[in-house]
Amino acid sequence: MEPLSLFKKTVYFLLGKYKHLTKRAANFFFDLCYGLDTRHHVSIEVLGTDPTLCYGYEATDWISFKSVLKRLDIKSTDTFLDLGSGKGRALLIASEFPFRKIIGVEISKELCDLARKNVERYLQRKKAQCGHIEIVNANAFTYRVPSEVSVLYLADPFPGKTLDRVLNNLVGLVKIDLRRVLVIYGGSQFCGKFTAFSNIKELPSVSGYQFYKIYEFSPNPAVCVL
Ligand SMILES: C[S@@+](CC[C@H](N)C(=O)[O-])C[C@H]1O[C@@H](n2cnc3c(N)ncnc32)[C@H](O)[C@@H]1O
């Protein structure tokens, strides 16, 4: 290998390593500074949920998710929903933006209880822009997305069967209510499910520490806002 390409490869390798370490350190300090418990993975076996409808718990990366929300033009009329909210990290990150309301839906009662504690601790220590946070213990498979929701986060919380159901419901609701919903999707496996609908439009992606796709659900696909 030529010295220059070896040098380039080494630089990219170190940058990759550095990003990963920064991300881990930020997530660690985030929990430490605010007295939270959001970091540790919880397997589907421990949660005892149905593996055909659910995945286990894995926290959203603090830095990359914040950078996604920064790129959206969040208004005080917007409501944020995290379907599969786990220990509530994305809800805490969203609270730093001027949402009217923040909702987390989580199938595990234990994780809902933990998320409520995390929210309480966080709001005691940090002056949030949105302190109106509600956590609902429900299955996304049957949950009806409230008409006030304008930003929906799917961190890649469940398998295709549940995602199909959620997307079909949402597409129907958007047509009935004539409203527009932005969906932030943290997965990569099921992007084709979004683009299969004619009234879901993919907006320019946000890459950072993690790759996110943003989809606009609307009665008629409109102009990109990013
Ligand atoms: C990848 S974690 C999401 C983490 C979270 N959004 C965050 O901000 O850190 C996926 C979560 O979705 C939950 N989940 C999986 N299937 C679900 C379903 N059908 N209904 C509701 N929650 C579900 C899991 O219990 C888990 O806590």
The ligand as an SDF file (V2000), in Angstrom:
LIG
                    3D

 27 29  0  0  0  0  0  0  0  0999 V2000
  -34.1150    1.0900   20.8570 C   0  0  0  0  0  0  0  0  0  0  0  0
  -34.9990    1.3060   22.3440 S   0  0  0  0  0  0  0  0  0  0  0  0
  -35.4770    2.9730   22.1880 C   0  0  0  0  0  0  0  0  0  0  0  0
  -34.8080    3.9110   23.1020 C   0  0  0  0  0  0  0  0  0  0  0  0
  -35.4240    5.2490   23.2930 C   0  0  0  0  0  0  0  0  0  0  0  0
  -36.2320    5.7360   22.2080 N   0  0  0  0  0  0  0  0  0  0  0  0
  -34.3730    6.2640   23.6950 C   0  0  0  0  0  0  0  0  0  0  0  0
  -34.6030    7.3960   23.4990 O   0  0  0  0  0  0  0  0  0  0  0  0
  -33.3320    5.9650   24.2170 O   0  0  0  0  0  0  0  0  0  0  0  0
  -36.5410    0.5310   21.9230 C   0  0  0  0  0  0  0  0  0  0  0  0
  -37.6110    0.5980   23.0040 C   0  0  0  0  0  0  0  0  0  0  0  0
  -38.8660    0.3160   22.4080 O   0  0  0  0  0  0  0  0  0  0  0  0
  -39.6170   -0.4870   23.2780 C   0  0  0  0  0  0  0  0  0  0  0  0
  -40.5910   -1.2210   22.4620 N   0  0  0  0  0  0  0  0  0  0  0  0
  -40.3240   -2.2570   21.6340 C   0  0  0  0  0  0  0  0  0  0  0  0
  -41.4460   -2.6690   21.0480 N   0  0  0  0  0  0  0  0  0  0  0  0
  -42.4410   -1.8720   21.4980 C   0  0  0  0  0  0  0  0  0  0  0  0
  -43.8320   -1.8130   21.2370 C   0  0  0  0  0  0  0  0  0  0  0  0
  -44.4210   -2.6790   20.4200 N   0  0  0  0  0  0  0  0  0  0  0  0
  -44.5730   -0.8650   21.8700 N   0  0  0  0  0  0  0  0  0  0  0  0
  -43.9810    0.0180   22.7190 C   0  0  0  0  0  0  0  0  0  0  0  0
  -42.6550   -0.0120   23.0170 N   0  0  0  0  0  0  0  0  0  0  0  0
  -41.8970   -0.9350   22.4040 C   0  0  0  0  0  0  0  0  0  0  0  0
  -38.5830   -1.3790   23.9400 C   0  0  0  0  0  0  0  0  0  0  0  0
  -39.0740   -1.9060   25.1490 O   0  0  0  0  0  0  0  0  0  0  0  0
  -37.4070   -0.4010   24.1080 C   0  0  0  0  0  0  0  0  0  0  0  0
  -37.4590    0.2200   25.3420 O   0  0  0  0  0  0  0  0  0  0  0  0
  1  2  1  0
  2  3  1  0
  2 10  1  0
  3  4  1  0
  4  5  1  0
  5  6  1  0
  5  7  1  0
  7  8  2  0
  7  9  1  0
 10 11  1  0
 11 12  1  0
 11 26  1  0
 12 13  1  0
 13 14  1  0
 13 24  1  0
 14 15  1  0
 14 23  1  0
 15 16  2  0
 16 17  1  0
 17 18  1  0
 17 23  2  0
 18 19  1  0
 18 20  2  0
 20 21  1  0
 21 22  2  0
 22 23  1  0
 24 25  1  0
 24 26  1  0
 26 27  1  0
M  CHG  2   2   1   9  -1
M  END
$$$$
